[in-house]
Amino acid sequence: MIFSEIVKKNRSYRRYYEDKIIPNDTLTEFVDNARLTPSTRNLQPLKYYIVDYDKRNTVFPHLKWAAMLADWDGPKEGERPAAYIIVLSDKSLTTGSKWDEGIAAQTILLSATAQNMGGCIIATVLNKEDLMKSLNISDNFSIELVIALGFPKENVILTEINPGDDFKYYRDAEGNHYVPKRKLSDIIIS
Amino acid sequence: MIFSEIVKKNRSYRRYYEDKIIPNDTLTEFVDNARLTPSTRNLQPLKYYIVDYDKRNTVFPHLKWAAMLADWDGPKEGERPAAYIIVLSDKSLTTGSKWDEGIAAQTILLSATAQNMGGCIIATVLNKEDLMKSLNISDNFSIELVIALGFPKENVILTEINPGDDFKYYRDAEGNHYVPKRKLSDIIIS
């Protein structure tokens, strides 16, 4: 796959073949890619907790899915993520970098997509403290993002919008998921 | 190139073959990749200003290079970036998303690396207002990041550090640039 194809294929997937397991080595490889990304002043404050298939049910209840789909509470059993990577910041190292998290998260998603998997960045974690306790994560860390991962079971269709149009994603009766994106000519300023 | 090779090759380059021009179509393609990245609530508040070879000298004096290299003021003439992409946020759309900028910037850098170019994310822009005036960017926008781009003329070597070691990048007498990265075992929490 050439790089632009990976970017295009990298959609925010929210339904998966839950029982198609992602091997631990593969999840570790995704983190190794994140390890080698640019970091503000090279401080590298981010750490990663890998949630494999066996631990997946500990994480799922803490996640808020697709705020814009009012009628949908998130993926049903059997279509939930097969794994997660939790992006943590090490409180002893952080200085409030704005960019490291997005850089790392996108790198993990692209890593998955390049191998025909997919994921979704989830920022809204209900009761982070509870989740950290359940996973035995020390309070030297804070949860920044949760990246859901799996083999996508969802058709995501990109559409284009004009300035001022509704940018909310939506689904049709068949469950196809539509994502409106701004046009290239509307995002290049000259 | 497989994806993990692109990630590894994607270093923060600060010296380039300045006169190896990046065609405008290629820069536009990088922005098109950024266009298709995940955006918080799909709001897509980021816009992009492409600075091509002819305009490069307008941007260069505004940039602060490699804060950690005390003896180095930035690349000399002939080794400066051939182009830039300025990541702007559209003030009429922003709600202070923390992640979109990093996601977009990393996608642009990986796009360049996949085509044997390279870049560097620069967050410290001296006098943003002046730069915006020089480029005729309306104050409906604010500058978030500047991405320097070009064909790298620099040898960047990754090393590994232990917790507590100095994480600062440095150069040797031959100008090789060393970047210490934390070990995989030190960034995976379990």
Chai-1 contact restraints between the chains, C-beta under 6 A:
chainA,res_idxA,chainB,res_idxB,connection_type,confidence,min_distance_angstrom,max_distance_angstrom,comment,restraint_id
A,F3,B,S111,contact,1.0,0.0,6.0,A-B,restraint_1
A,F3,B,A114,contact,1.0,0.0,6.0,A-B,restraint_2
A,S4,B,N33,contact,1.0,0.0,6.0,A-B,restraint_3
A,V7,B,N33,contact,1.0,0.0,6.0,A-B,restraint_4
A,V7,B,L36,contact,1.0,0.0,6.0,A-B,restraint_5
A,K8,B,L36,contact,1.0,0.0,6.0,A-B,restraint_6
A,S12,B,P38,contact,1.0,0.0,6.0,A-B,restraint_7
A,V31,B,I188,contact,1.0,0.0,6.0,A-B,restraint_8
A,D32,B,L184,contact,1.0,0.0,6.0,A-B,restraint_9
A,N33,B,S4,contact,1.0,0.0,6.0,A-B,restraint_10
A,N33,B,V7,contact,1.0,0.0,6.0,A-B,restraint_11
A,R35,B,L184,contact,1.0,0.0,6.0,A-B,restraint_12
A,R35,B,I187,contact,1.0,0.0,6.0,A-B,restraint_13
A,L36,B,V7,contact,1.0,0.0,6.0,A-B,restraint_14
A,L36,B,K8,contact,1.0,0.0,6.0,A-B,restraint_15
A,P38,B,S12,contact,1.0,0.0,6.0,A-B,restraint_16
A,P38,B,I121,contact,1.0,0.0,6.0,A-B,restraint_17
A,N42,B,F167,contact,1.0,0.0,6.0,A-B,restraint_18
A,N42,B,Y169,contact,1.0,0.0,6.0,A-B,restraint_19
A,Q44,B,R182,contact,1.0,0.0,6.0,A-B,restraint_20
A,K47,B,I187,contact,1.0,0.0,6.0,A-B,restraint_21
A,K47,B,I189,contact,1.0,0.0,6.0,A-B,restraint_22
A,Y48,B,I187,contact,1.0,0.0,6.0,A-B,restraint_23
A,Y48,B,I188,contact,1.0,0.0,6.0,A-B,restraint_24
A,Y49,B,I189,contact,1.0,0.0,6.0,A-B,restraint_25
A,W99,B,E101,contact,1.0,0.0,6.0,A-B,restraint_26
A,W99,B,G102,contact,1.0,0.0,6.0,A-B,restraint_27
A,E101,B,W99,contact,1.0,0.0,6.0,A-B,restraint_28
A,G102,B,W99,contact,1.0,0.0,6.0,A-B,restraint_29
A,G102,B,G102,contact,1.0,0.0,6.0,A-B,restraint_30
A,G102,B,I103,contact,1.0,0.0,6.0,A-B,restraint_31
A,I103,B,G102,contact,1.0,0.0,6.0,A-B,restraint_32
A,I103,B,Q106,contact,1.0,0.0,6.0,A-B,restraint_33
A,Q106,B,I103,contact,1.0,0.0,6.0,A-B,restraint_34
A,Q106,B,Q106,contact,1.0,0.0,6.0,A-B,restraint_35
A,S111,B,F3,contact,1.0,0.0,6.0,A-B,restraint_36
A,A114,B,F3,contact,1.0,0.0,6.0,A-B,restraint_37
A,I121,B,P38,contact,1.0,0.0,6.0,A-B,restraint_38
A,F167,B,N42,contact,1.0,0.0,6.0,A-B,restraint_39
A,Y169,B,N42,contact,1.0,0.0,6.0,A-B,restraint_40
A,R182,B,Q44,contact,1.0,0.0,6.0,A-B,restraint_41
A,L184,B,D32,contact,1.0,0.0,6.0,A-B,restraint_42
A,L184,B,R35,contact,1.0,0.0,6.0,A-B,restraint_43
A,I187,B,R35,contact,1.0,0.0,6.0,A-B,restraint_44
A,I187,B,K47,contact,1.0,0.0,6.0,A-B,restraint_45
A,I187,B,Y48,contact,1.0,0.0,6.0,A-B,restraint_46
A,I188,B,V31,contact,1.0,0.0,6.0,A-B,restraint_47
A,I188,B,Y48,contact,1.0,0.0,6.0,A-B,restraint_48
A,I189,B,K47,contact,1.0,0.0,6.0,A-B,restraint_49
A,I189,B,Y49,contact,1.0,0.0,6.0,A-B,restraint_50
